[in-house]
Amino acid sequence: MGFSKVILESDSRLVVNNIQKSSDDYSESRPFTWDAKNLARKFQCCRFQFIAREGNGAAHALAVEGMRAEGDSFWVEDAPLKALEVANSDRRSGRPP
């Protein structure tokens, strides 16, 4: 899709910290950190950041919708209705989407 700069978020502080380390990761989460580091090499700029579990309701709704779909799905401008509802609810309650 031509993205050159991305932000990858996780609700696991351990995973984010291990990804950001320059040393090799031999923890139980290493499959995630190795995959993330390899993915990051494909972008001009890739930032990893922690987001509290309460702040990722919309991401969870998108993941659930993606698991239901057969084949690959890409939502660039329009998101599934459930994800929009969760993001709007987060916005109204003052929690970050």
All heavy atoms as an XYZ file, in Angstrom:
762
protein
N       0.823     -1.194      0.000
C       0.000      0.000      0.000
C       0.863      1.252      0.000
O       0.335      2.342     -0.009
C      -0.946     -0.017      1.189
C      -1.961     -1.142      1.106
S      -3.235     -1.068      2.352
C      -4.110      0.379      1.815
N       2.162      1.095      0.082
C       3.041      2.242     -0.030
C       3.358      2.972      1.257
O       3.931      4.043      1.225
N       2.996      2.398      2.396
C       3.322      3.053      3.665
C       4.826      2.992      3.886
O       5.451      1.959      3.710
C       2.626      2.369      4.843
C       1.134      2.465      4.804
C       0.363      1.326      4.640
C       0.494      3.678      4.935
C      -1.015      1.397      4.603
C      -0.886      3.775      4.898
C      -1.642      2.624      4.728
N       5.410      4.111      4.295
C       6.843      4.117      4.588
C       7.125      4.401      6.063
O       8.196      4.095      6.555
C       7.566      5.141      3.723
O       7.083      6.438      3.992
N       6.142      4.975      6.751
C       6.285      5.281      8.177
C       5.088      4.695      8.915
O       3.949      4.974      8.563
C       6.336      6.793      8.397
C       7.501      7.458      7.700
C       7.475      8.947      7.873
C       8.630      9.577      7.111
N       8.620     11.030      7.229
N       5.361      3.872      9.933
C       4.274      3.221     10.670
C       4.541      3.271     12.171
O       5.677      3.434     12.616
C       4.082      1.739     10.240
C       3.655      1.643      8.792
C       5.328      0.928     10.498
N       3.463      3.131     12.918
C       3.529      2.996     14.371
C       2.864      1.678     14.718
O       1.720      1.448     14.338
C       2.808      4.149     15.089
C       3.439      5.484     14.734
C       2.821      3.926     16.605
C       2.639      6.679     15.230
N       3.583      0.812     15.394
C       3.024     -0.453     15.846
C       2.807     -0.366     17.342
O       3.715      0.009     18.089
C       3.971     -1.620     15.519
C       4.262     -1.831     14.038
C       5.287     -2.939     13.856
C       2.993     -2.148     13.282
N       1.586     -0.690     17.780
C       1.239     -0.595     19.192
C       0.974     -1.975     19.764
O       0.494     -2.859     19.070
C      -0.004      0.276     19.375
C       0.196      1.694     18.931
C      -1.065      2.524     19.064
O      -2.180      1.973     18.970
O      -0.923      3.739     19.279
N       1.270     -2.122     21.039
C       1.010     -3.373     21.749
C       0.570     -3.049     23.162
O       1.007     -2.058     23.745
C       2.280     -4.232     21.794
O       2.067     -5.365     22.615
N      -0.291     -3.915     23.706
C      -0.677     -3.727     25.106
C       0.226     -4.538     26.026
O      -0.047     -4.671     27.201
C      -2.157     -4.053     25.333
C      -2.499     -5.504     25.041
O      -1.594     -6.270     24.663
O      -3.673     -5.861     25.188
N       1.324     -5.039     25.490
C       2.320     -5.741     26.297
C       3.577     -4.881     26.395
O       4.331     -4.745     25.431
C       2.670     -7.095     25.680
O       3.781     -7.659     26.348
N       3.783     -4.306     27.560
C       4.973     -3.474     27.768
C       6.249     -4.302     27.594
O       7.247     -3.827     27.047
C       4.938     -2.831     29.152
C       5.959     -1.728     29.324
C       5.875     -1.066     30.683
N       4.583     -0.534     31.032
C       4.139      0.683     30.718
N       4.901      1.485     30.016
N       2.957      1.095     31.103
N       6.209     -5.566     28.019
C       7.367     -6.455     27.879
C       7.748     -6.624     26.407
O       8.915     -6.511     26.037
C       7.062     -7.822     28.494
C       8.132     -8.894     28.288
C       9.397     -8.536     29.040
C       7.603    -10.242     28.717
N       6.753     -6.872     25.560
C       7.030     -7.050     24.128
C       7.613     -5.769     23.538
O       8.618     -5.806     22.820
C       5.769     -7.506     23.369
C       5.992     -7.446     21.864
C       5.372     -8.916     23.792
N       7.020     -4.621     23.843
C       7.526     -3.347     23.316
C       8.954     -3.107     23.789
O       9.826     -2.743     22.991
C       6.602     -2.173     23.704
C       7.236     -0.834     23.349
C       5.252     -2.317     23.036
N       9.225     -3.333     25.062
C      10.586     -3.142     25.579
C      11.576     -4.074     24.892
O      12.688     -3.663     24.555
C      10.625     -3.359     27.092
C       9.958     -2.235     27.856
O       9.748     -1.147     27.334
N       9.593     -2.505     29.091
N      11.186     -5.338     24.681
C      12.084     -6.287     24.031
C      12.328     -5.933     22.568
O      13.421     -6.131     22.050
C      11.544     -7.710     24.154
C      11.709     -8.263     25.556
O      12.488     -7.750     26.349
N      10.977     -9.305     25.870
N      11.330     -5.400     21.898
C      11.502     -4.972     20.507
C      12.472     -3.798     20.440
O      13.313     -3.727     19.546
C      10.147     -4.577     19.881
C       9.276     -5.815     19.692
C      10.350     -3.857     18.551
C       7.842     -5.492     19.325
N      12.378     -2.898     21.393
C      13.200     -1.695     21.364
C      14.648     -1.942     21.779
O      15.512     -1.116     21.494
C      12.565     -0.617     22.240
C      11.267     -0.103     21.665
C      10.541      0.864     22.571
O      10.737      0.869     23.769
N       9.684      1.680     21.979
N      14.928     -3.075     22.406
C      16.302     -3.393     22.799
C      17.140     -3.702     21.565
O      16.656     -4.321     20.612
C      16.332     -4.621     23.712
C      15.841     -4.383     25.103
C      15.960     -5.669     25.901
C      15.374     -5.521     27.285
N      15.393     -6.805     28.008
N      18.394     -3.287     21.596
C      19.284     -3.602     20.479
C      19.890     -4.999     20.634
O      20.331     -5.587     19.647
C      20.388     -2.550     20.367
O      21.118     -2.496     21.573
N      19.882     -5.539     21.837
C      20.429     -6.876     22.049
C      19.422     -7.942     21.629
O      18.234     -7.673     21.462
C      20.795     -7.065     23.526
O      19.651     -6.900     24.334
N      19.898     -9.171     21.437
C      19.017    -10.270     21.056
C      18.062    -10.597     22.191
O      18.404    -10.502     23.364
C      19.841    -11.517     20.726
C      20.579    -11.386     19.412
O      20.140    -10.598     18.559
O      21.598    -12.080     19.240
N      16.874    -10.990     21.808
C      15.827    -11.329     22.767
C      15.668    -12.840     22.809
O      15.401    -13.467     21.790
C      14.506    -10.668     22.345
C      13.327    -11.086     23.202
O      13.548    -11.500     24.357
O      12.193    -11.017     22.722
N      15.843    -13.432     23.980
C      15.671    -14.874     24.133
C      14.565    -15.186     25.135
O      14.517    -16.259     25.704
C      16.988    -15.525     24.561
C      18.030    -15.403     23.480
C      19.040    -14.455     23.568
C      17.975    -16.212     22.352
C      19.990    -14.335     22.563
C      18.914    -16.089     21.337
C      19.916    -15.154     21.455
O      20.832    -15.025     20.454
N      13.632    -14.242     25.298
C      12.509    -14.441     26.207
C      11.445    -15.303     25.527
O      11.537    -15.633     24.344
C      11.901    -13.094     26.606
O      11.263    -12.514     25.488
N      10.400    -15.639     26.277
C       9.300    -16.428     25.717
C       8.567    -15.660     24.620
O       7.921    -16.263     23.768
C       8.317    -16.821     26.817
C       8.861    -17.868     27.758
C       7.845    -18.299     28.800
O       6.635    -18.161     28.555
O       8.283    -18.760     29.863
N       8.662    -14.338     24.641
C       7.961    -13.529     23.634
C       8.804    -13.313     22.381
O       8.399    -12.567     21.492
C       7.559    -12.177     24.229
O       8.700    -11.432     24.578
N       9.944    -13.976     22.272
C      10.850    -13.720     21.152
C      10.230    -13.935     19.772
O      10.579    -13.205     18.850
C      12.148    -14.502     21.293
C      12.054    -15.959     20.986
C      13.448    -16.620     21.082
N      13.277    -18.045     21.151
C      13.328    -18.762     22.260
N      13.580    -18.173     23.404
N      13.144    -20.060     22.239
N       9.292    -14.878     19.566
C       8.697    -14.960     18.222
C       8.023    -13.650     17.808
O       8.100    -13.243     16.650
C       7.671    -16.090     18.346
C       8.184    -16.945     19.457
C       8.819    -15.969     20.424
N       7.398    -12.970     18.766
C       6.755    -11.687     18.467
C       7.795    -10.611     18.200
O       7.661     -9.820     17.271
C       5.841    -11.242     19.611
C       4.741    -12.208     19.904
C       4.763    -12.955     21.066
C       3.693    -12.388     19.012
C       3.752    -13.854     21.338
C       2.682    -13.285     19.277
C       2.712    -14.028     20.449
N       8.816    -10.559     19.041
C       9.810     -9.494     18.893
C      10.628     -9.692     17.623
O      10.924     -8.720     16.930
C      10.739     -9.409     20.123
O      11.409    -10.644     20.313
C       9.950     -9.054     21.367
N      10.996    -10.920     17.298
C      11.762    -11.161     16.074
C      10.930    -10.800     14.847
O      11.423    -10.178     13.916
C      12.227    -12.608     16.005
C      13.333    -12.928     16.967
C      13.920    -12.089     17.869
C      13.976    -14.181     17.127
N      14.881    -12.755     18.592
C      14.942    -14.038     18.154
C      13.827    -15.422     16.532
C      15.755    -15.081     18.570
C      14.645    -16.461     16.945
C      15.602    -16.287     17.949
N       9.642    -11.201     14.838
C       8.773    -10.853     13.708
C       8.624     -9.341     13.577
O       8.668     -8.795     12.472
C       7.388    -11.487     13.873
C       7.375    -12.978     13.574
O       8.391    -13.497     13.044
O       6.362    -13.624     13.872
N       8.437     -8.657     14.692
C       8.270     -7.198     14.661
C       9.534     -6.511     14.152
O       9.462     -5.577     13.344
C       7.895     -6.679     16.044
N      10.688     -6.958     14.605
C      11.946     -6.355     14.152
C      12.155     -6.588     12.657
O      12.614     -5.692     11.942
C      13.125     -6.899     14.952
C      13.190     -6.331     16.357
C      14.394     -6.869     17.107
C      14.461     -6.279     18.506
N      15.679     -6.667     19.219
N      11.826     -7.777     12.171
C      11.947     -8.053     10.736
C      10.962     -7.207      9.934
O      11.296     -6.696      8.872
C      11.731     -9.539     10.443
C      12.930    -10.369     10.849
O      14.059     -9.905     10.786
N      12.682    -11.590     11.259
N       9.749     -7.059     10.437
C       8.750     -6.224      9.772
C       9.212     -4.773      9.732
O       9.052     -4.085      8.714
C       7.414     -6.329     10.501
C       6.263     -5.495      9.970
C       5.892     -5.937      8.557
C       5.056     -5.615     10.891
N       9.803     -4.299     10.797
C      10.238     -2.899     10.886
C      11.276     -2.555      9.821
O      11.328     -1.417      9.349
C      10.799     -2.619     12.277
N      12.072     -3.521      9.435
C      13.114     -3.272      8.428
C      12.531     -2.907      7.060
O      13.223     -2.360      6.217
C      14.011     -4.499      8.288
C      14.877     -4.738      9.491
C      15.851     -5.888      9.243
N      16.540     -6.187     10.477
C      16.383     -7.304     11.175
N      15.580     -8.259     10.744
N      17.041     -7.492     12.293
N      11.270     -3.208      6.838
C      10.646     -2.961      5.541
C      10.126     -1.530      5.401
O       9.631     -1.151      4.349
C       9.501     -3.944      5.315
C       9.989     -5.373      5.277
C       8.859     -6.344      5.103
C       9.407     -7.744      5.285
N       8.995     -8.667      4.316
N      10.240     -0.751      6.480
C       9.730      0.614      6.478
C      10.852      1.616      6.666
O      11.844      1.327      7.314
C       8.686      0.798      7.588
C       7.474     -0.072      7.403
C       7.360     -1.272      8.083
C       6.463      0.304      6.533
C       6.262     -2.082      7.912
C       5.359     -0.497      6.350
C       5.255     -1.698      7.037
N      10.641      2.804      6.128
C      11.601      3.891      6.309
C      11.704      4.252      7.787
O      12.777      4.513      8.313
C      11.149      5.097      5.491
C      11.996      6.318      5.659
C      11.400      7.504      4.909
O      10.462      7.367      4.128
N      11.952      8.671      5.140
N      10.562      4.284      8.457
C      10.511      4.617      9.870
C       9.444      3.747     10.522
O       8.332      3.633     10.019
C      10.169      6.094     10.041
S       9.994      6.603     11.766
N       9.788      3.114     11.620
C       8.844      2.267     12.339
C       9.031      2.504     13.831
O      10.122      2.326     14.362
C       9.090      0.799     12.003
S       7.893     -0.325     12.740
N       7.960      2.933     14.485
C       8.017      3.214     15.917
C       7.125      2.203     16.647
O       6.032      1.889     16.200
C       7.530      4.636     16.179
C       7.715      5.063     17.630
C       7.373      6.504     17.823
N       5.921      6.645     17.850
C       5.264      7.760     17.618
N       5.922      8.850     17.314
N       3.961      7.811     17.680
N       7.620      1.715     17.756
C       6.863      0.787     18.590
C       6.476      1.505     19.865
O       7.299      2.175     20.477
C       7.723     -0.437     18.941
C       8.170     -1.192     17.733
C       9.391     -0.937     17.147
C       7.350     -2.155     17.172
C       9.800     -1.634     16.031
C       7.749     -2.856     16.054
C       8.978     -2.596     15.482
N       5.222      1.365     20.257
C       4.814      2.022     21.491
C       3.807      1.170     22.251
O       3.051      0.406     21.669
C       4.281      3.423     21.241
C       3.005      3.515     20.469
C       2.645      4.961     20.169
O       3.503      5.775     19.827
N       1.382      5.289     20.296
N       3.853      1.332     23.545
C       2.931      0.646     24.454
C       1.631      1.422     24.506
O       1.622      2.650     24.502
C       3.551      0.575     25.854
C       2.584      0.137     26.915
C       2.216     -1.189     27.036
C       2.030      1.066     27.780
C       1.312     -1.591     28.012
C       1.125      0.675     28.757
C       0.776     -0.655     28.868
N       0.514      0.703     24.534
C      -0.793      1.322     24.752
C      -1.530      0.452     25.758
O      -1.522     -0.775     25.649
C      -1.594      1.485     23.442
C      -2.904      2.199     23.713
C      -1.812      0.157     22.760
C      -3.627      2.677     22.484
N      -2.106      1.083     26.759
C      -2.809      0.329     27.800
C      -3.958     -0.463     27.186
O      -4.558     -0.060     26.193
C      -3.346      1.281     28.869
N      -4.241     -1.588     27.771
C      -5.294     -2.464     27.263
C      -6.628     -1.731     27.114
O      -7.381     -1.974     26.188
C      -5.434     -3.666     28.193
C      -6.375     -4.701     27.650
C      -6.163     -6.000     28.331
N      -4.828     -6.472     27.991
C      -4.309     -7.592     28.445
N      -4.997     -8.356     29.257
N      -3.105     -7.978     28.104
N      -6.906     -0.809     28.018
C      -8.163     -0.063     27.956
C      -8.235      0.815     26.716
O      -9.303      1.231     26.308
C      -8.341      0.826     29.198
C      -8.403      0.078     30.500
C      -7.025     -0.336     31.030
O      -6.016      0.333     30.717
O      -6.968     -1.344     31.734
N      -7.105      1.127     26.128
C      -7.072      2.027     24.987
C      -7.092      1.335     23.644
O      -6.985      1.986     22.613
N      -7.219      0.008     23.628
C      -7.154     -0.664     22.341
C      -8.441     -1.401     21.976
O      -8.418     -2.392     21.263
C      -5.940     -1.591     22.267
C      -6.049     -2.801     23.181
O      -7.042     -2.975     23.882
N      -5.040     -3.642     23.170
N      -9.567     -0.924     22.429
C     -10.852     -1.546     22.111
C     -11.141     -1.558     20.626
O     -11.629     -2.558     20.076
N     -10.841     -0.460     19.932
C     -11.093     -0.396     18.491
C     -10.173     -1.365     17.745
O     -10.605     -2.035     16.801
C     -10.897      1.028     17.988
N      -8.921     -1.460     18.172
C      -7.993     -2.407     17.541
C      -8.483     -3.836     17.733
O      -8.403     -4.662     16.818
C      -6.591     -2.236     18.104
N      -8.995     -4.130     18.920
C      -9.523     -5.471     19.176
C     -10.729     -5.752     18.276
O     -10.843     -6.843     17.699
C      -9.907     -5.624     20.651
C     -10.498     -6.949     20.966
N      -9.740     -8.093     21.029
C     -11.777     -7.324     21.209
C     -10.533     -9.125     21.305
N     -11.770     -8.679     21.416
N     -11.614     -4.774     18.126
C     -12.784     -4.945     17.259
C     -12.355     -5.190     15.813
O     -12.935     -6.030     15.118
C     -13.694     -3.724     17.356
N     -11.314     -4.490     15.356
C     -10.801     -4.714     14.005
C     -10.206     -6.113     13.866
O     -10.407     -6.781     12.844
C      -9.737     -3.672     13.659
C     -10.233     -2.295     13.280
C      -9.068     -1.327     13.164
C     -11.008     -2.346     11.980
N      -9.475     -6.553     14.880
C      -8.882     -7.894     14.831
C      -9.955     -8.975     14.782
O      -9.849     -9.937     14.019
C      -7.963     -8.103     16.034
N     -11.003     -8.824     15.576
C     -12.103     -9.791     15.568
C     -12.747     -9.828     14.190
O     -13.000    -10.908     13.630
C     -13.146     -9.456     16.662
C     -14.413    -10.268     16.479
C     -12.551     -9.689     18.041
N     -12.989     -8.659     13.617
C     -13.592     -8.585     12.281
C     -12.675     -9.222     11.237
O     -13.124     -9.937     10.346
C     -13.881     -7.126     11.927
C     -14.772     -6.940     10.742
C     -16.194     -7.419     10.962
O     -16.685     -7.363     12.108
O     -16.816     -7.855      9.981
N     -11.383     -8.984     11.353
C     -10.420     -9.558     10.417
C     -10.353    -11.074     10.499
O     -10.188    -11.755      9.485
N     -10.500    -11.606     11.708
C     -10.478    -13.063     11.877
C     -11.710    -13.707     11.245
O     -11.660    -14.854     10.813
C     -10.385    -13.429     13.362
C      -9.099    -12.989     14.025
S      -7.646    -13.767     13.320
C      -7.799    -15.396     13.991
N     -12.812    -12.993     11.191
C     -14.043    -13.520     10.586
C     -13.978    -13.521      9.061
O     -14.635    -14.317      8.417
C     -15.245    -12.687     11.026
C     -15.621    -12.886     12.446
C     -16.906    -12.139     12.761
N     -17.162    -12.208     14.186
C     -17.636    -11.227     14.914
N     -17.933    -10.073     14.348
N     -17.828    -11.368     16.194
N     -13.212    -12.594      8.508
C     -13.148    -12.449      7.054
C     -12.338    -13.588      6.441
O     -11.392    -14.087      7.046
C     -12.511    -11.110      6.696
N     -12.745    -13.975      5.264
C     -11.965    -14.970      4.534
C     -11.038    -14.211      3.603
O     -11.466    -13.332      2.861
C     -12.898    -15.889      3.773
C     -13.803    -16.666      4.720
C     -14.318    -17.940      4.085
O     -13.813    -18.330      3.028
O     -15.220    -18.528      4.681
N      -9.767    -14.506      3.667
C      -8.801    -13.792      2.848
C      -8.326    -12.526      3.539
O      -8.692    -12.229      4.671
N      -7.498    -11.787      2.844
C      -6.933    -10.556      3.387
C      -7.934     -9.411      3.290
O      -8.725     -9.335      2.358
C      -5.667    -10.163      2.630
C      -4.534    -11.150      2.847
O      -4.559    -11.845      3.877
O      -3.638    -11.227      1.989
N      -7.894     -8.523      4.279
C      -8.748     -7.339      4.289
C      -7.897     -6.125      4.618
O      -6.963     -6.217      5.412
C      -9.841     -7.464      5.355
O     -10.675     -8.552      5.088
N      -8.226     -5.011      4.007
C      -7.521     -3.768      4.270
C      -8.548     -2.673      4.492
O      -9.405     -2.454      3.646
C      -6.612     -3.390      3.087
C      -5.576     -4.430      2.792
C      -5.824     -5.422      1.859
C      -4.372     -4.432      3.463
C      -4.878     -6.387      1.588
C      -3.420     -5.387      3.205
C      -3.668     -6.376      2.260
N      -8.456     -2.002      5.636
C      -9.344     -0.887      5.944
C      -8.490      0.359      6.030
O      -7.760      0.553      6.993
C     -10.087     -1.113      7.252
C     -10.949     -2.326      7.247
C     -12.058     -2.531      6.477
C     -10.786     -3.502      8.026
N     -12.585     -3.766      6.745
C     -11.833     -4.384      7.702
C      -9.863     -3.906      8.988
C     -11.969     -5.629      8.276
C     -10.004     -5.149      9.561
C     -11.045     -5.995      9.199
N      -8.559      1.186      5.031
C      -7.723      2.381      5.005
C      -8.552      3.611      5.361
O      -8.171      4.400      6.201
C      -7.049      2.555      3.626
C      -6.246      3.838      3.575
C      -6.168      1.351      3.328
N      -9.684      3.772      4.732
C     -10.514      4.940      4.992
C     -11.752      4.586      5.794
O     -12.158      5.316      6.671
C     -10.904      5.602      3.676
C      -9.706      6.218      2.965
C     -10.099      6.922      1.687
O     -11.291      7.196      1.502
O      -9.203      7.194      0.883
N     -12.386      3.480      5.480
C     -13.609      3.069      6.157
C     -13.334      1.847      7.014
O     -12.771      0.869      6.536
C     -14.711      2.736      5.145
C     -15.101      3.941      4.313
O     -15.171      5.038      4.888
O     -15.319      3.781      3.104
N     -13.741      1.909      8.250
C     -13.564      0.784      9.171
C     -14.900      0.076      9.350
O     -15.957      0.668      9.107
C     -13.050      1.288     10.516
N     -14.869     -1.172      9.801
C     -16.128     -1.865     10.089
C     -16.934     -1.108     11.150
O     -16.370     -0.447     12.026
C     -15.675     -3.225     10.625
C     -14.310     -3.415     10.075
C     -13.716     -2.041      9.990
N     -18.245     -1.224     11.071
C     -19.148     -0.498     11.965
C     -18.822     -0.741     13.436
O     -18.805      0.192     14.236
C     -20.600     -0.889     11.667
C     -21.665     -0.153     12.468
C     -21.576      1.346     12.246
C     -23.051     -0.653     12.079
N     -18.541     -1.991     13.826
C     -18.246     -2.301     15.233
C     -17.016     -1.528     15.724
O     -17.009     -0.991     16.835
C     -18.045     -3.807     15.417
C     -17.767     -4.218     16.834
C     -18.942     -3.910     17.740
C     -18.667     -4.348     19.159
N     -19.696     -3.914     20.080
N     -15.984     -1.442     14.900
C     -14.774     -0.704     15.288
C     -15.081      0.780     15.459
O     -14.578      1.421     16.393
C     -13.674     -0.910     14.264
N     -15.909      1.333     14.584
C     -16.291      2.746     14.709
C     -17.090      2.990     15.977
O     -16.882      3.997     16.667
C     -17.092      3.190     13.487
C     -16.333      3.221     12.165
C     -17.281      3.504     11.011
C     -15.205      4.227     12.217
N     -17.997      2.066     16.302
C     -18.792      2.199     17.529
C     -17.898      2.191     18.765
O     -18.079      3.006     19.675
C     -19.818      1.074     17.611
C     -20.939      1.182     16.610
C     -21.813     -0.064     16.568
O     -21.505     -1.066     17.251
O     -22.821     -0.039     15.832
N     -16.924      1.282     18.808
C     -16.018      1.197     19.966
C     -15.170      2.463     20.070
O     -15.000      3.024     21.152
C     -15.129     -0.061     19.879
C     -14.057     -0.048     20.952
C     -15.970     -1.316     19.986
N     -14.646      2.937     18.936
C     -13.831      4.160     18.948
C     -14.652      5.357     19.419
O     -14.180      6.173     20.213
C     -13.250      4.421     17.558
N     -15.894      5.460     18.952
C     -16.761      6.563     19.395
C     -17.079      6.460     20.879
O     -17.115      7.466     21.579
C     -18.054      6.584     18.573
C     -17.834      7.115     17.183
O     -16.919      7.909     16.950
N     -18.649      6.673     16.243
N     -17.299      5.255     21.364
C     -17.558      5.055     22.789
C     -16.341      5.460     23.621
O     -16.469      6.124     24.647
C     -17.913      3.590     23.055
O     -18.017      3.353     24.433
N     -15.146      5.068     23.162
C     -13.912      5.449     23.853
C     -13.767      6.966     23.880
O     -13.401      7.549     24.891
C     -12.685      4.834     23.162
C     -12.540      3.357     23.418
O     -13.235      2.830     24.313
O     -11.735      2.716     22.723
N     -14.059      7.600     22.770
C     -13.936      9.052     22.659
C     -14.889      9.755     23.621
O     -14.532     10.708     24.291
C     -14.211      9.477     21.216
C     -13.667     10.821     20.870
C     -13.781     11.142     19.378
N     -13.022     10.208     18.580
C     -13.544      9.374     17.664
N     -14.820      9.370     17.433
N     -12.782      8.550     16.989
N     -16.140      9.259     23.696
C     -17.132      9.874     24.585
C     -16.780      9.687     26.052
O     -17.046     10.544     26.881
C     -18.521      9.271     24.326
C     -19.194      9.834     23.099
C     -20.657      9.444     23.030
N     -20.871      8.012     23.040
C     -20.856      7.232     21.958
N     -20.631      7.749     20.779
N     -21.075      5.937     22.055
N     -16.164      8.562     26.388
C     -15.838      8.299     27.792
C     -14.505      8.919     28.204
O     -14.117      8.795     29.363
C     -15.815      6.791     28.050
O     -14.736      6.191     27.364
N     -13.810      9.526     27.264
C     -12.551     10.181     27.613
C     -11.345      9.272     27.529
O     -10.238      9.687     27.788
N     -11.562      7.996     27.177
C     -10.431      7.078     27.012
C      -9.899      7.240     25.606
O     -10.646      7.462     24.666
C     -10.883      5.624     27.216
C     -11.354      5.356     28.617
C     -11.582      3.872     28.836
N     -12.238      3.198     27.740
C     -13.502      2.779     27.756
N     -14.257      2.986     28.810
N     -14.018      2.142     26.720
N      -8.592      7.068     25.410
C      -8.046      7.175     24.066
C      -8.528      6.011     23.214
O      -8.691      4.913     23.722
C      -6.530      7.095     24.271
C      -6.346      6.506     25.622
C      -7.576      6.807     26.413
N      -8.794      6.234     21.895
C      -9.255      5.135     21.030
C      -8.149      4.153     20.757
O      -7.010      4.412     20.901
C      -9.679      5.849     19.756
C      -9.089      7.195     19.801
C      -8.759      7.489     21.229
